[in-house]
Amino acid sequence: MSMATDYDAPRKNDDDTESIDALKERVPDKLSAAIDVDDADNPGSFELAGQDLADVDLDVVVLPPQADEFTCVSCFLVKHRSQIDHEEKLGFICRECAA
């Protein structure tokens, strides 16, 4: 006859023989640890590989909507008039927003 196994009981094997002092050595000291700051949250620090663009001024020319374009009052994108789905009180709705 076999005995029931208590699966919730802690198990001891040969790998569990590590001492408390050895475990403390593996954990970094909180006071001496340097804070690792991830710059992914800071878009101002974005740099292209190997290029310094600090001195570059970017000139952007903004054109007004052309005669064959409209601004969708739902998504606020400028689109070609062929993309008009319907007109509302405030203006035109594009096909993507109407879908």
C-alpha positions in Angstrom: 0.0 0.0 0.0 1.4 3.5 -1.0 1.3 6.6 1.2 -0.3 9.8 0.1 2.1 12.6 -1.0 1.8 16.0 0.4 2.6 18.2 -2.6 2.3 21.4 -0.5 5.1 20.4 1.9 8.5 22.0 1.2 10.9 19.7 -0.5 14.6 19.4 0.3 17.1 18.4 -2.3 20.9 18.6 -2.7 20.6 22.0 -4.5 19.0 23.6 -1.4 22.2 23.4 0.7 23.3 27.0 -0.2 23.9 29.0 3.0 22.3 32.3 4.0 25.7 34.0 3.6 26.1 32.7 0.1 22.6 34.1 -0.8 23.4 37.5 0.7 26.6 37.7 -1.4 24.5 37.1 -4.6 22.1 40.0 -3.8 23.6 43.4 -4.6 24.0 45.9 -1.8 21.2 48.4 -2.0 23.4 51.3 -0.9 26.2 50.7 -3.4 24.0 49.8 -6.4 23.9 52.4 -9.2 20.5 53.3 -10.5 20.0 52.0 -14.1 18.1 54.8 -15.9 16.5 53.7 -19.1 16.6 56.4 -21.7 13.8 54.9 -23.7 11.4 57.1 -21.8 13.3 60.2 -22.7 12.9 60.9 -26.5 15.1 63.9 -26.2 18.1 61.7 -25.9 17.5 59.8 -29.1 20.6 59.6 -31.3 21.3 58.0 -34.6 24.2 55.5 -34.4 27.5 57.3 -34.9 26.1 60.7 -35.8 26.0 63.9 -33.7 23.0 65.9 -34.9 23.1 68.5 -32.1 24.2 71.3 -34.5 21.6 70.5 -37.3 18.7 72.8 -37.8 15.7 71.1 -39.4 13.6 73.3 -41.8 10.1 72.0 -42.4 7.8 73.5 -45.0 4.1 73.2 -44.0 1.7 73.5 -46.9 -1.9 74.5 -46.5 -4.5 72.0 -47.6 -4.7 72.0 -51.4 -7.9 72.4 -53.5 -8.2 68.6 -53.9 -7.7 67.9 -50.2 -9.9 68.0 -47.1 -9.3 67.6 -43.3 -11.4 64.9 -41.7 -13.3 66.2 -38.7 -13.0 62.8 -37.0 -9.3 61.9 -37.3 -8.0 65.4 -38.3 -5.9 64.0 -41.2 -5.6 65.8 -44.5 -6.8 63.5 -47.2 -7.6 63.5 -50.9 -11.1 64.4 -51.8 -11.6 60.9 -53.3 -11.5 59.7 -49.6 -14.7 61.6 -48.6 -17.4 59.3 -47.3 -20.0 61.9 -46.2 -20.4 65.5 -44.9 -21.6 66.5 -41.5 -22.4 69.8 -39.9 -18.7 70.4 -39.0 -17.1 69.1 -42.2 -16.2 66.0 -44.1 -15.7 62.5 -42.7 -13.2 60.2 -44.5 -13.9 56.6 -45.5 -11.7 55.1 -42.8 -13.5 56.9 -40.0 -16.9 56.1 -41.5 -16.2 52.4 -41.6 
